[in-house]
Amino acid sequence: MKNISIVILAAGFGTRMKSSLPKVLQKISGLPMLYYSIKEAKKLSNDVKVVLFHKAELVKEEMGKYFDDIEYILQDVERYPGTGGALRGIEYNHDKVLILNGDMPLVQSSELEKFLSLEADIVMSHITLNDPSGYGRVVIAEDEVKKIVEEKDANEAEKGIKEVNAGVYLMKKEILDHYIPLLSNENNSKEYYLTDVIFLANDDGKSVRSIEVSEDNFKGVNSKKDLAEAEEIMQERIKDTLMKNGVTIRLPKSVYIESLVEVEGECYIENGVSLLGKTKIKNSHIKSNTIVEDSAIIESQIGPLARIRPKCHIEDTHIGNFTEVKNSTLKGVKAGHLSYLGDSTIDEGTNVGAGTITCNYDGKKKYQTKIGKNVFIGSDTQIVAPVIIEDDVIIAAGTTVTKDVKKGSLAISRSPLKYVENFFYKFFN
């Protein structure tokens, strides 16, 4: 832990996102944007605070799923709007304060540590852009920052500056304590700007320096287009890390892997695969266009075109194309194609024929199917739960199983086959 406090600004309305969901809860690779800012902040500090306003309770509830030691501060937006207003009255545990934004999901702790390498009263960040429109400009002279001017307040000369504010600052606690109460909202937006602290500190001879940072790491996400661009960068990071660790990914740009997914051992992930939620893949082959969600796949082959829904544990098993599995435990099973296995436990040596369905829902309640070892299930079988099929059973093709089947049995239910002679000729005259 570094000897700093961290404040994450997450109070904004995010109107450009055009969504009823708060901007900081928009998801990237399966997790809310704000999650990433908090995660990286916690690598550096034991004093992390998040400033909220818009749908604050919803944001707190969502973040509570991942973190239990974050201090939340409600901004008084009516009296003190803006980034400067967000920092009014906050008490810090350390002498230096790092100020982040909740809509910067790509920022990394290794980049943030660089702020600590400069000695100044204020260390800020800037990005150099060919087209800086829409951003606050950073006026730098003789290695010192003179001021930051918002685009709506900039004159023509200032609008020509290519260096734009990246929105992350490291300030001494004494700077914030002194200058935040002095901020004015005499500007076009009638807001209290944190950037005005730079101007006031310069006037008093305080040292202000800036670090040039990467746009990819400090990219702000304000619209659905920004969200999509950030998603692409995050996906590239996730897959690069997996491939460096020995995972084979065929056509990586076609594959989608969320942030909490774990892939261990020698795995092969084919094109078009989606791995979602808290999925774990170990020593397995996930074939093309397969979806796995919140499940564990161990020493198995899944797909192509299979769907593994949440709460599955699949081990030493082959799941084939157009097979769907949900809330089930399968060990040593073959289900080659065209089956639905839901709310079931199936043991080793069992073969599931094409068209097999576990009928687990009666319209009100879901029921369990338990299938033992070495069971051969013929094609087009319906297993109406709750039911137990013991070891060493054969179920004939086309059977509807409605009661338990004892060990060693054959289960068969078929209507007699009828013939109507010469019907073809009569039907077609």
C-alpha positions as CSV (number, residue, x, y, z in Angstrom):
1,M,0.0,0.0,0.0
2,K,1.2,3.5,-0.9
3,N,0.9,6.3,1.6
4,I,-2.0,8.0,-0.2
5,S,-5.8,8.4,-0.1
6,I,-7.8,7.9,-3.2
7,V,-11.1,9.6,-4.2
8,I,-13.1,8.3,-7.1
9,L,-15.6,10.8,-8.6
10,A,-18.8,8.9,-9.7
11,A,-21.6,11.3,-9.1
12,G,-22.4,12.4,-12.6
13,F,-25.7,11.9,-14.5
14,G,-24.0,10.5,-17.6
15,T,-26.6,12.0,-20.0
16,R,-24.5,11.3,-23.1
17,M,-24.8,7.6,-22.3
18,K,-28.6,7.9,-22.9
19,S,-29.5,5.2,-20.5
20,S,-31.6,4.8,-17.3
21,L,-28.7,2.9,-15.8
22,P,-26.0,5.1,-14.2
23,K,-23.0,5.6,-16.4
24,V,-20.6,4.0,-13.9
25,L,-22.7,0.9,-13.8
26,Q,-22.5,0.3,-17.6
27,K,-20.7,-3.0,-18.1
28,I,-17.4,-3.7,-19.7
29,S,-16.4,-7.4,-20.1
30,G,-19.1,-8.4,-17.6
31,L,-18.4,-5.9,-14.8
32,P,-19.5,-2.3,-14.1
33,M,-17.1,0.4,-15.1
34,L,-16.7,1.6,-11.5
35,Y,-15.6,-1.8,-10.4
36,Y,-12.3,-1.4,-12.4
37,S,-11.5,2.0,-10.9
38,I,-12.1,0.7,-7.4
39,K,-10.1,-2.5,-8.0
40,E,-7.0,-0.6,-9.2
41,A,-7.4,2.0,-6.4
42,K,-7.4,-0.8,-3.8
43,K,-4.0,-2.0,-5.0
44,L,-2.5,1.3,-4.0
45,S,-4.4,2.5,-0.9
46,N,-6.3,1.4,2.2
47,D,-8.3,4.7,2.1
48,V,-10.6,4.6,-0.9
49,K,-13.6,6.9,-1.1
50,V,-16.2,7.1,-3.8
51,V,-18.3,10.2,-4.4
52,L,-21.9,9.5,-5.5
53,F,-25.1,11.4,-6.3
54,H,-27.1,10.1,-9.3
55,K,-28.9,6.9,-8.2
56,A,-26.4,6.6,-5.4
57,E,-28.2,3.7,-3.6
58,L,-28.2,1.6,-6.7
59,V,-24.5,2.2,-7.3
60,K,-23.7,1.3,-3.6
61,E,-25.8,-1.8,-3.8
62,E,-24.1,-3.0,-7.0
63,M,-20.5,-2.2,-5.7
64,G,-21.4,-4.0,-2.5
65,K,-21.4,-7.3,-4.5
66,Y,-17.6,-6.9,-5.0
67,F,-16.2,-4.6,-2.2
68,D,-17.1,-4.3,1.5
69,D,-14.6,-1.7,2.7
70,I,-15.3,1.4,0.5
71,E,-16.4,4.7,2.0
72,Y,-19.2,6.4,0.0
73,I,-19.8,10.1,0.1
74,L,-23.0,11.8,-1.2
75,Q,-22.3,15.0,-3.1
76,D,-24.4,18.1,-2.4
77,V,-25.1,18.7,-6.0
78,E,-27.8,21.3,-5.5
79,R,-25.4,23.7,-3.7
80,Y,-22.1,22.5,-5.0
81,P,-22.3,21.0,-8.4
82,G,-19.2,20.0,-10.4
83,T,-15.9,18.2,-9.8
84,G,-14.8,20.8,-7.3
85,G,-18.0,20.6,-5.4
86,A,-17.6,16.8,-5.2
87,L,-14.5,17.2,-2.9
88,R,-16.0,19.6,-0.4
89,G,-15.8,18.5,3.2
90,I,-13.9,15.2,2.6
91,E,-11.4,14.1,5.2
92,Y,-8.4,12.1,4.2
93,N,-6.3,9.6,6.1
94,H,-3.0,10.5,4.2
95,D,-1.1,13.5,3.2
96,K,-1.4,12.9,-0.6
97,V,-4.7,12.4,-2.4
98,L,-5.1,10.7,-5.8
99,I,-8.3,11.8,-7.6
100,L,-9.7,9.3,-10.1
101,N,-12.9,9.1,-12.2
102,G,-15.4,6.3,-12.1
103,D,-15.8,6.3,-15.9
104,M,-12.1,5.4,-16.5
105,P,-12.3,1.6,-16.5
106,L,-9.0,1.1,-18.4
107,V,-6.8,2.8,-15.9
108,Q,-4.1,0.6,-14.2
109,S,-2.4,0.8,-10.9
110,S,1.0,0.6,-12.5
111,E,0.2,3.8,-14.5
112,L,-1.1,5.5,-11.3
113,E,2.1,4.8,-9.5
114,K,4.0,7.1,-11.9
115,F,2.2,10.1,-10.3
116,L,4.2,9.4,-7.2
117,S,7.5,9.8,-9.0
118,L,7.1,13.6,-9.5
119,E,7.7,15.9,-6.6
120,A,5.1,18.8,-6.7
121,D,2.2,20.2,-4.8
122,I,0.0,19.0,-7.7
123,V,0.7,16.4,-10.2
124,M,-1.9,16.1,-13.0
125,S,-2.2,14.1,-16.3
126,H,-2.5,15.0,-19.9
127,I,-3.0,13.3,-23.3
128,T,-1.8,14.7,-26.6
129,L,-4.5,14.5,-29.2
130,N,-4.6,15.5,-32.9
131,D,-8.2,16.4,-32.4
132,P,-8.7,17.8,-28.9
133,S,-12.3,19.0,-29.4
134,G,-14.5,18.3,-26.4
135,Y,-11.8,18.3,-23.8
136,G,-10.3,20.8,-21.4
137,R,-7.0,22.1,-22.6
138,V,-3.8,22.1,-20.5
139,V,-1.6,25.2,-20.7
140,I,2.0,24.2,-20.0
141,A,5.0,26.5,-19.9
142,E,8.6,25.7,-18.8
143,D,7.5,22.2,-17.6
144,E,4.9,23.8,-15.3
145,V,1.2,23.7,-15.7
146,K,-0.2,27.3,-15.8
147,K,-3.9,26.5,-16.0
148,I,-6.6,24.1,-17.3
149,V,-9.4,25.7,-19.3
150,E,-12.6,23.9,-20.2
151,E,-13.4,24.0,-24.0
152,K,-16.6,26.1,-23.5
153,D,-14.5,28.7,-21.6
154,A,-11.4,28.6,-24.0
155,N,-10.5,31.3,-26.4
156,E,-9.4,30.5,-30.0
157,A,-5.7,30.3,-29.1
158,E,-6.4,27.9,-26.2
159,K,-8.6,25.8,-28.4
160,G,-5.6,25.1,-30.6
161,I,-3.7,23.4,-27.8
162,K,-3.3,19.7,-28.4
163,E,-2.6,18.7,-24.7
164,V,-5.9,17.8,-23.0
165,N,-6.7,17.1,-19.4
166,A,-6.8,13.3,-18.7
167,G,-8.7,14.0,-15.5
168,V,-6.5,12.3,-12.9
169,Y,-4.7,14.3,-10.2
170,L,-2.4,13.8,-7.2
171,M,-2.6,16.7,-4.8
172,K,-1.3,17.3,-1.3
173,K,-4.0,17.2,1.3
174,E,-3.2,20.7,2.4
175,I,-3.8,21.9,-1.2
176,L,-7.3,20.5,-1.2
177,D,-8.1,21.6,2.3
178,H,-7.1,25.2,1.4
179,Y,-8.3,25.7,-2.2
180,I,-11.5,23.7,-2.4
181,P,-13.5,26.1,-0.2
182,L,-12.1,29.0,-2.3
183,L,-13.6,27.7,-5.6
184,S,-16.1,29.9,-7.4
185,N,-18.9,28.9,-9.8
186,E,-18.6,32.0,-11.9
187,N,-18.4,30.3,-15.3
188,N,-20.6,29.2,-18.1
189,S,-21.8,26.0,-16.4
190,K,-22.2,27.5,-12.9
191,E,-20.2,24.6,-11.5
192,Y,-17.3,24.4,-9.2
193,Y,-14.3,23.1,-11.2
194,L,-11.6,21.0,-9.6
195,T,-9.4,22.3,-12.4
196,D,-9.6,25.9,-11.0
197,V,-7.4,24.6,-8.1
198,I,-4.6,24.6,-10.6
199,F,-5.2,28.3,-11.4
200,L,-5.4,29.3,-7.7
201,A,-2.3,27.3,-6.7
202,N,-0.3,28.8,-9.6
203,D,-1.2,32.3,-8.5
204,D,0.2,31.4,-5.0
205,G,3.4,30.0,-6.5
206,K,2.6,26.4,-5.8
207,S,4.3,23.8,-8.0
208,V,2.1,22.1,-10.6
209,R,3.5,19.5,-13.0
210,S,1.9,17.1,-15.5
211,I,2.5,13.6,-16.7
212,E,1.7,12.6,-20.3
213,V,-0.3,9.4,-20.2
214,S,-1.6,6.8,-22.6
215,E,-5.1,7.5,-24.1
216,D,-5.8,3.7,-23.9
217,N,-5.3,3.7,-20.2
218,F,-7.0,7.0,-19.3
219,K,-9.8,6.8,-21.8
220,G,-13.0,8.4,-20.4
221,V,-16.2,6.6,-21.3
222,N,-19.1,9.0,-21.9
223,S,-21.2,7.4,-24.6
224,K,-22.2,4.0,-26.0
225,K,-19.5,4.4,-28.7
226,D,-16.9,5.1,-26.0
227,L,-18.2,2.0,-24.2
228,A,-17.7,-0.2,-27.2
229,E,-14.2,1.1,-27.8
230,A,-13.2,0.5,-24.2
231,E,-14.7,-3.0,-24.4
232,E,-12.4,-3.8,-27.3
233,I,-9.3,-2.6,-25.4
234,M,-10.4,-4.6,-22.3
235,Q,-11.0,-7.7,-24.4
236,E,-7.6,-7.4,-26.0
237,R,-6.0,-7.2,-22.5
238,I,-7.8,-10.2,-21.2
239,K,-7.0,-12.4,-24.1
240,D,-3.4,-11.3,-24.3
241,T,-2.9,-12.3,-20.7
242,L,-4.4,-15.7,-21.3
243,M,-2.3,-16.4,-24.4
244,K,0.8,-15.4,-22.5
245,N,-0.1,-18.0,-19.9
246,G,-0.3,-20.7,-22.6
247,V,-4.0,-20.7,-23.6
248,T,-4.6,-21.2,-27.4
249,I,-7.3,-18.9,-28.8
250,R,-8.3,-19.3,-32.4
251,L,-9.1,-16.0,-34.0
252,P,-9.0,-14.0,-30.8
253,K,-11.0,-11.0,-32.1
254,S,-14.0,-13.3,-32.5
255,V,-13.9,-14.6,-28.9
256,Y,-15.5,-12.8,-25.9
257,I,-14.2,-13.5,-22.4
258,E,-15.4,-11.6,-19.3
259,S,-13.1,-10.3,-16.6
260,L,-13.9,-12.9,-13.9
261,V,-13.3,-15.9,-16.1
262,E,-10.5,-18.2,-15.1
263,V,-8.7,-20.3,-17.7
264,E,-6.1,-22.8,-16.4
265,G,-3.8,-25.4,-17.9
266,E,-3.6,-26.4,-21.5
267,C,-6.9,-25.1,-23.0
268,Y,-8.0,-24.5,-26.6
269,I,-10.7,-21.9,-27.2
270,E,-12.0,-21.8,-30.8
271,N,-13.5,-18.9,-32.7
272,G,-16.9,-17.4,-31.7
273,V,-16.8,-18.7,-28.1
274,S,-18.3,-16.6,-25.3
275,L,-17.1,-17.2,-21.7
276,L,-19.2,-15.4,-19.2
277,G,-19.4,-14.6,-15.5
278,K,-17.4,-16.6,-13.0
279,T,-16.7,-19.4,-15.4
280,K,-13.6,-21.6,-14.9
281,I,-12.1,-23.6,-17.7
282,K,-9.3,-26.1,-16.9
283,N,-7.5,-28.4,-19.4
284,S,-10.4,-28.3,-21.8
285,H,-11.4,-27.7,-25.4
286,I,-14.2,-25.2,-26.0
287,K,-15.3,-25.5,-29.6
288,S,-16.6,-22.8,-32.0
289,N,-19.6,-20.7,-31.2
290,T,-20.2,-22.2,-27.7
291,I,-21.4,-20.2,-24.7
292,V,-20.4,-21.0,-21.2
293,E,-21.8,-19.0,-18.3
294,D,-20.9,-19.2,-14.6
295,S,-19.9,-22.8,-14.8
296,A,-16.8,-25.0,-14.3
297,I,-15.5,-27.0,-17.3
298,I,-12.7,-29.5,-16.4
299,E,-10.9,-32.0,-18.7
300,S,-13.8,-31.8,-21.1
301,Q,-14.8,-31.0,-24.7
302,I,-17.7,-28.6,-25.2
303,G,-19.4,-27.8,-28.5
304,P,-19.4,-26.7,-31.2
305,L,-22.6,-24.7,-30.9
306,A,-23.3,-25.8,-27.3
307,R,-24.7,-23.7,-24.5
308,I,-23.7,-24.2,-20.9
309,R,-25.9,-22.1,-18.6
310,P,-25.1,-21.1,-15.0
311,K,-24.4,-23.5,-12.1
312,C,-22.9,-26.4,-14.1
313,H,-20.0,-28.5,-13.1
314,I,-18.8,-30.6,-16.1
315,E,-15.8,-32.9,-15.8
316,D,-14.3,-35.5,-18.1
317,T,-17.3,-35.0,-20.4
318,H,-18.1,-34.5,-24.1
319,I,-20.9,-32.1,-24.8
320,G,-21.7,-31.8,-28.5
321,N,-23.4,-29.4,-30.9
322,F,-26.9,-28.0,-30.1
323,T,-26.8,-29.4,-26.5
324,E,-27.9,-27.2,-23.6
325,V,-27.0,-27.9,-20.0
326,K,-28.2,-25.9,-17.0
327,N,-27.7,-26.2,-13.2
328,S,-26.3,-29.7,-13.6
329,T,-23.3,-31.9,-12.6
330,L,-21.9,-34.2,-15.3
331,K,-18.9,-36.4,-14.8
332,G,-17.7,-38.8,-17.5
333,V,-20.7,-38.3,-19.7
334,K,-21.3,-38.2,-23.5
335,A,-24.1,-36.0,-24.8
336,G,-23.2,-35.7,-28.5
337,H,-26.0,-33.5,-29.8
338,L,-29.5,-32.0,-29.7
339,S,-30.3,-32.5,-26.0
340,Y,-31.4,-30.4,-23.0
341,L,-30.1,-31.4,-19.6
342,G,-31.4,-29.2,-16.8
343,D,-31.3,-29.6,-13.0
344,S,-29.7,-32.9,-13.3
345,T,-26.9,-35.1,-11.9
346,I,-25.4,-37.6,-14.4
347,D,-22.6,-40.0,-13.5
348,E,-19.7,-41.5,-15.4
349,G,-20.1,-43.8,-18.4
350,T,-23.5,-42.5,-19.3
351,N,-24.4,-41.8,-22.9
352,V,-27.2,-39.4,-23.7
353,G,-28.8,-39.9,-27.1
354,A,-29.9,-37.2,-29.5
355,G,-33.1,-35.5,-28.7
356,T,-33.0,-36.3,-25.0
357,I,-34.8,-33.8,-22.7
358,T,-35.0,-33.6,-18.9
359,C,-38.5,-32.2,-18.3
360,N,-37.6,-30.3,-15.2
361,Y,-40.3,-27.7,-14.9
362,D,-44.1,-28.2,-14.5
363,G,-45.0,-24.5,-14.8
364,K,-44.7,-23.9,-11.0
365,K,-41.6,-25.7,-9.7
366,K,-38.4,-27.2,-11.0
367,Y,-37.4,-30.7,-10.2
368,Q,-34.2,-32.8,-10.1
369,T,-33.2,-35.7,-12.4
370,K,-30.6,-38.1,-11.1
371,I,-28.9,-40.5,-13.5
372,G,-26.4,-43.1,-12.4
373,K,-23.4,-44.8,-14.0
374,N,-23.3,-46.6,-17.3
375,V,-26.7,-45.6,-18.4
376,F,-27.5,-45.7,-22.1
377,I,-30.3,-43.3,-23.0
378,G,-31.7,-43.8,-26.5
379,S,-32.7,-40.9,-28.8
380,D,-35.8,-38.9,-28.4
381,T,-36.2,-39.7,-24.7
382,Q,-38.1,-37.5,-22.3
383,I,-37.2,-37.8,-18.6
384,V,-40.0,-36.3,-16.5
385,A,-38.5,-35.1,-13.2
386,P,-38.4,-35.8,-10.3
387,V,-36.9,-39.1,-11.2
388,I,-34.0,-41.4,-10.3
389,I,-32.4,-43.7,-12.9
390,E,-30.0,-46.1,-11.3
391,D,-26.7,-47.6,-12.6
392,D,-26.5,-49.9,-15.6
393,V,-29.8,-49.0,-17.2
394,I,-30.9,-48.9,-20.9
395,I,-33.7,-46.5,-21.9
396,A,-35.1,-47.4,-25.3
397,A,-35.4,-44.7,-28.0
398,G,-38.6,-42.8,-27.9
399,T,-39.3,-43.6,-24.2
400,T,-41.0,-41.2,-21.8
401,V,-39.7,-41.9,-18.3
402,T,-42.1,-40.9,-15.6
403,K,-40.9,-43.0,-12.6
404,D,-37.7,-44.3,-11.1
405,V,-35.8,-47.0,-13.0
406,K,-34.0,-49.7,-11.0
407,K,-30.4,-50.9,-11.6
408,G,-29.9,-53.2,-14.6
409,S,-33.3,-52.5,-16.1
410,L,-34.6,-51.7,-19.6
411,A,-37.1,-48.9,-19.7
412,I,-39.3,-48.8,-22.8
413,S,-42.6,-47.1,-23.6
414,R,-43.9,-47.1,-27.1
415,S,-47.3,-47.1,-28.8
416,P,-47.7,-50.1,-31.1
417,L,-46.8,-49.4,-34.7
418,K,-49.9,-49.6,-37.0
419,Y,-50.0,-50.2,-40.8
420,V,-52.8,-49.1,-43.1
421,E,-52.4,-50.9,-46.4
422,N,-52.6,-49.0,-49.6
423,F,-53.2,-45.7,-47.7
424,F,-50.7,-43.8,-49.9
425,Y,-52.7,-44.6,-53.1
426,K,-56.0,-43.7,-51.5
427,F,-54.7,-40.4,-50.0
428,F,-53.3,-39.2,-53.3
429,N,-56.1,-40.6,-55.4
